[in-house]
Amino acid sequence: MDYLGQLLANGLVLGAIYALTAVAFTLVYGVVRLVNFAFGELFMLGAFLTTSLMLPEVRLIGMVVPMPGFSLPVAALGAIVLTALVGVAVDRIAYRPLRNAPRLAPLITSIAVSVVLQSLAQTVWGAEELRFPEFHLATLPPVVLFDSIYLSVMDLVVMATAVAAMLGLSLFIARSSLGRAMRASAEDQMAATLVGIPVNRVVAAAFAIGSGFAALAGLLYAQTYGFAHSSMGFLPGLKALTAAVLGGIGSIPGAALGGLILGLVEALGSGYLPNGTAWKDAISFVLLVGLLYLRPQGLLGKPELNSAGRGSLLGGASEFGADWLRAGFARFDGLLARSAAAGPRAALGLLAVAILVGLFVPSDYWLRILTMVVIYGMLASGLNVIVGFAGLLDLGFVAFWAVGSYLTSILFVLVLKDQFGVAPADIWWLLYLNLPLAGLLAAGFAVLLGTPTLRLRGDYLAIMTLGFGEIVRVVAINWMDVTNGPMGIRGIPAPNLFGIALGSPRAQFFFALALAVLVVFAIARLVRSYVGRAWVAIREDEEAAEAMGVPTARYKLYAYAASGFVGGFVGVFYAHSQQYISPLNFSLFENILLLMLVVLGGLGTFVGPFVGALIWIVFLQLALDLPFVQAYPETRFALLGLVLIVLMVFRPQGLAASARVALTMPGTRPSTRAGADNVKGAA
């Protein structure tokens, strides 16, 4: 019982921090329906700024810079104000132009902002941890409750600050004129505008308050754990999003309740479950998935938030941009239109170009880079099936990729080689058997995971699939007997064909190219069939598709199965080409990266995923030639994030969006929609 009391106290402290960041998510989501992934980095920024302002000097961009050495309250206030200003600037530059953009554009932009902020923080403060200065209250003896529960004075300060901040915000929203304007804007922005509410200012205020809360949570977290680091905001930000969804995203009391529940569940799970500390992250996401299945809107959320939202995932051309930029996109669209008119000849021409590149590129280094382009293009194509064609926001695709990679790695290395002493060269044919086998296994796994999501739509669907992906990653880390845990699996044999080793970069490039032809051909055939047309009907208007007799639940599961098959299929080759895998290969960031590649190239196209992969991977390599990037390599991610933000503002439909093929259900006439396939009705 004494142990239980200490765990509950620890859970309350952690829950208070989660609740503060959850409030940031829920406040902005309530006003503009945006899951702002950048709040994790604003959480980190609050910690860095507070720590820096408290120190007498700090190393910034490699130089020692004098700092004021403020006390914690003064430094915290300064950090909160500065972070709030950053949040307002981000909204003005990156989010405001996308108020009426396709639903994925703001989401991808928030991810790009997250990448930019994290890269810049690593550039400014370095990759090492910055120790949080000691505050005099932290040196006081702990408070002892009931003779067995020990709480430091700063733990009490953390909880008191969280309670005061959330009560203050609740009163502000309920009683102030700005708070009432926020509530009105959350209900209906158009109506709010018509009655004279300056919606853009209200949204900016929501971002300022939300960013300030994220900064407050970050500095309290840094004080509690004693450090600030450039990647410290990722996992707490993810947990805070989980807390917001548990309580009901859009509800401030729900965010507080969700943070409290999540903190207590993690603390109790860590204390009572076998190896609970290692599994506590999985516990959080299992709780998330279970609650979303039973009550999609969360504990205190509104049922209407579990909807696809306004508009399609796709969209037409942006209204922003100079004439020369629009003219450039128009010429590019014309080229794509001519290529589409050429039909199979254009595809054969692209294949011929790829073959010539593989034959004549002299550098093994660039052949490896191009092989990764093809691999990531195939993986993004698999994700494109479910996101681009079926219109389902999936953030758990990496789980299917992991299934294929681990299946072939376990069979070749941990079972046949380590247990039975079989040389991989003697069973070279197993690789080719594993390709379809892993695809089928991943497809079955995808259907299993996809079934609970059928009740969910829009952002709730994305968050549930995110939970599934994180559960798989945590299992891969901790199931040592099967996956070898965080050490990963080494010694995976390179591909082999009839005793001929295919380990050279050129051979692997052509192997990947052959698999890409199979993947694209299969996806193209499927999309052009009745199944693919049903997917597009669901993507464009699920309710209309249901009304016209399309069994949407069944076709959603078909989309999961097809996407999972591609992920497992490609995962086999990925493992053999890299010859080493670990859970780090299948993180949420990788899933987000694949989603960015799809959006960058163009949702719902066959060539778009490869265009996105080519731009992303080749840009990262070419940027290394820039002098500033050579001095600070992490800035190349910031540069690429800025490119992605600019693209979302000026070209939210993706570079190759004009390559989408018009699809209609049998018996209907196609109608036009700017930049998107329009599917209405069924036979």
ABEGO torsion letter per residue (X at the ends): XAAAAAAAAAAAAAAAAAAAAAAAAAAAAAAAGBBBAAAAAAAAAAAAAAAAAABABBBBGGBBBBBAGBBAAAAAAAAAAAAAAAAAAAAAAAAAAAAABBAAAAAAAAAAAAAAAAAAAAAAAEABBBBBBBBAAAABBBBBBGGABBBBAAAAAAAAAAAAAAAAAAAAAAABAAAAAAAAAAABAAAAAAAGBBAAAAAAAAAAAAAAAAAAAAAAAAAAAGBBBAAAAAAAAAAAAAAAAAAGBGBAAAAAAAAAAAAAAAAAAAAABBGAAAAAAAAAAAAAAAAAAABAAEAABBAAABBAEBEBABBBBBABEBAAAAAAAAAAAAAAAAAAAAEAAAAAAAAAAAAAAAAABABAAAAAAAAAAAAAAAAAAAAAAAAAAAGBBBAAAAAAAAAAAAAAAAAAAAAAAAAAGBBAAAAAAAAAAAAAAAAAAAAAAAAAAAAAAAABBEAAAAAAAAAAAAAAAAAAAABAAAAGEAAEBBGBBBBBBGGBBAABAAAAAAAAAAAAAAAAAAAAAAAABAAAAAAAAAAABAAAAAAAGBBAAAAAAAAAAAAAAAAAAAAAAAAAAAGBBBAAAABAAAAAAAAAAAAAAEBGBAAAAAAAAAAAAAAAAAAAABAAAAABAAAAAAAAAAAAAAAAAABAAEAAAAABBBBBBBGBBBBBBBGBBBBBEBX
